[in-house]
């Protein structure tokens, strides 16, 4: 299964468990990305994590998953 399909399944499960649509979950995530992106306190971190500009939902989740995995690997 490709990553986008897997991500949509996960987001669909989140939507189902919270009684909302997949579109609402995606919109909430996009709103959070937009809010963080527009916050000047995060400019340097944004440039470091996403040098090509504001990420898509998929790019954001994949990068944060990688970040968390790397952080947990260093804790071992």
Wavefront OBJ file of the C-alpha trace (Angstrom):
o trace
v 0.000 0.000 0.000
v 1.421 3.403 -0.874
v 1.967 6.029 1.815
v -0.800 8.389 0.629
v -3.374 5.601 0.652
v -2.229 4.470 4.095
v -2.377 8.047 5.398
v -5.917 8.500 4.082
v -6.960 5.292 5.849
v -5.476 6.553 9.110
v -7.147 9.946 8.715
v -10.437 8.218 7.882
v -10.177 6.214 11.093
v -9.514 9.409 13.056
v -12.555 11.012 11.427
v -14.743 8.012 12.213
v -13.642 7.888 15.855
v -14.394 11.596 16.244
v -17.704 11.604 14.390
v -16.553 13.937 11.633
v -15.759 13.607 7.943
v -12.370 12.889 6.433
v -12.586 16.326 4.822
v -13.033 17.952 8.244
v -9.982 16.157 9.623
v -7.952 17.259 6.601
v -9.212 20.834 6.949
v -8.345 20.911 10.656
v -4.823 19.677 9.919
v -4.447 22.232 7.113
v -5.669 25.002 9.425
v -3.054 23.959 12.011
v -0.295 23.949 9.371
v -1.422 27.357 8.098
v -1.560 28.784 11.617
v 1.911 27.548 12.451
v 3.267 28.687 9.093
v 1.942 32.215 9.649
v 3.527 32.392 13.124
v 6.826 34.325 12.987
v 8.073 32.500 16.105
v 8.514 29.354 13.996
v 10.266 30.863 10.918
v 13.703 29.343 11.505
v 12.307 25.903 12.314
v 10.079 26.064 9.227
v 13.028 26.842 6.967
v 14.995 23.961 8.468
v 12.222 21.358 8.302
v 10.560 22.526 5.083
v 13.091 24.376 2.919
v 10.794 24.155 -0.130
v 7.976 26.096 1.539
v 4.726 25.296 3.279
v 4.196 21.532 3.285
v 1.140 19.628 2.202
v -0.674 17.618 4.848
v 1.094 14.489 3.615
v 4.528 16.136 3.649
v 3.950 17.515 7.141
v 2.827 14.202 8.623
v 5.632 12.259 6.950
v 8.277 14.740 8.140
v 6.913 14.812 11.691
v 6.726 11.000 11.746
v 10.355 10.853 10.665
v 11.297 13.457 13.277
v 9.572 11.529 16.078
v 11.089 8.228 14.958
v 14.602 9.714 14.892
v 14.091 11.276 18.315
v 12.866 7.984 19.781
v 15.785 6.101 18.209
v 18.250 8.395 19.985
v 16.498 7.777 23.310
v 17.325 4.052 23.159
l 1 2 3 4 5 6 7 8 9 10 11 12 13 14 15 16 17 18 19 20 21 22 23 24 25 26 27 28 29 30 31 32 33 34 35 36 37 38 39 40 41 42 43 44 45 46 47 48 49 50 51 52 53 54 55 56 57 58 59 60 61 62 63 64 65 66 67 68 69 70 71 72 73 74 75 76
